[in-house]
Amino acid sequence: MHNYYVGFDRDGTLELPGLPVPEQLRRQLHRFQDAGARLFIASGKSYDVLRPICAEIGLRPWMYACENGGHIVFPATGNEYVREADADLKRFVAAVDTLDLPPFQEEAKRSIWSKKFGAESLHAKAIIDDFVTQRGLNLDVFAYPDGDGGLDVVPRGIDKVNLLRFLPPDAVIHYFGDGDNDLGIMRAAHVQPHTVANAKPVVKACVAARGGHVSALRAGYGVAEGLALLAGERLDTAA
């Protein structure tokens, strides 16, 4: 499995906030890591948030693609890459105090703007979407109402798909995700996507169209099931 890469979104894919991580998932992650597969995580969360989460579930990422790909970290070498400041994002940040947004909690990021709006994340997204459209800003707005109520404002050049430039051109790549911000990498020609029961319909449609596994199980359990199927395929091929 030296050229075998498996990536995961966090919120809504590996886990759902407030619910325990399934033991089946821990076992499958250990199985793939011990077999030499390179596992990576691709999330809107910051590196500081992702590190303890990965440690808690026993995931030792070869690469962290944080902030939707705006901050890439390779823990084994200490190398990291941060997207340079974006002019449209600066314009948004300069004007955000003029918007009538719901109350939020701070969430520090280096390459994107993020806050936690809780149950009001979709309301906040609607307000910000209108502002971005009116100003003609090249920004995407992602809300995570089924996760921790977070919201990201992301420059259009930042996308999880950009992490693929760090992988070998002949790599075997599988990716598990559930949301709109996973579609870029899921649609990449040489990536096999997979998803879970709680994924957005557009994600399920993408995975089904590309021949990936659409689990009937929710986050965590569905990923464990998908990994078990991949392990079975590998064993069958080796036999």
C-alpha positions, 0 to 999 in steps of 0.5 A, spaced: 500 500 500 505 504 499 502 508 493 495 508 496 492 514 499 485 515 503 483 521 505 477 524 509 473 530 511 472 531 518 465 534 520 459 529 518 464 524 515 469 521 520 464 523 526 458 527 528 459 532 533 457 530 540 457 523 538 462 517 540 467 515 534 465 508 532 470 503 535 469 499 528 472 506 525 478 506 529 480 499 527 479 500 520 484 506 520 489 502 524 489 497 519 490 501 513 495 505 517 499 499 519 498 496 512 502 502 509 497 506 506 498 514 507 491 517 510 490 524 510 484 529 512 481 535 508 477 539 513 475 546 513 477 546 520 484 549 523 490 545 524 490 546 531 483 543 532 484 537 527 490 535 531 487 533 537 481 530 534 485 525 529 490 523 536 483 522 539 481 517 534 488 514 532 488 517 526 496 519 524 495 523 518 500 523 513 498 530 511 493 535 514 489 539 508 486 544 513 481 550 512 479 547 505 486 546 503 488 553 504 493 551 509 497 544 508 501 541 513 506 535 513 507 533 520 513 528 519 517 533 516 514 540 519 513 543 512 507 547 511 504 551 506 499 557 507 495 560 501 497 568 501 492 573 503 486 574 498 484 581 496 476 579 496 477 576 502 480 582 505 474 586 502 469 582 506 473 582 512 473 590 512 466 590 511 463 584 515 461 589 521 456 592 517 452 586 516 446 584 521 449 577 522 447 572 528 451 572 534 457 567 533 463 564 536 470 566 534 474 560 530 481 563 528 483 561 521 489 563 517 487 563 510 479 563 510 474 567 515 470 562 519 465 563 525 461 558 529 453 560 528 450 554 531 443 553 529 443 560 525 449 558 520 444 557 514 441 564 516 448 567 516 450 564 510 444 567 506 446 574 509 453 573 507 451 570 500 447 576 498 453 581 500 458 577 496 453 577 490 452 584 491 459 586 491 461 581 486 466 578 490 470 571 488 468 568 495 464 561 496 460 560 503 460 554 506 455 552 512 455 546 516 448 546 520 449 538 521 456 539 524 458 544 529 454 550 526 460 553 523 461 557 517 467 558 512 468 564 507 473 561 502 476 565 496 475 561 490 482 559 489 482 555 495 479 548 494 480 541 497 482 539 490 489 543 490 492 537 495 492 533 489 498 536 487 502 533 493 500 526 491 504 522 486 501 522 479 500 514 479 497 514 486 491 510 488 486 515 491 480 514 495 476 520 499 470 520 503 466 526 504 459 529 505 458 536 503 459 541 498 466 543 500 468 536 498 465 536 491 472 539 488 476 533 490 470 528 489 470 530 482 477 529 480 478 524 475 483 520 478 480 520 485 474 515 487 469 518 492 465 515 497 460 517 502 455 516 508 448 516 509 447 523 512 451 526 506 448 532 502 444 529 496 449 532 491 454 529 494 451 522 494 449 523 486 456 525 485 459 518 488 454 514 485 455 517 478 463 515 479 462 508 482 463 509 489 460 507 495 454 510 498 453 507 505 446 507 508 450 508 515 451 515 518 458 518 519 463 514 522 460 507 521 459 509 514 466 510 513 468 504 517 464 500 512 467 503 506 474 502 509 472 494 510 470 494 503 476 497 500 480 492 504 476 486 502 478 489 495 485 489 496 485 482 499 481 479 493 486 483 488 492 480 492 490 473 492 
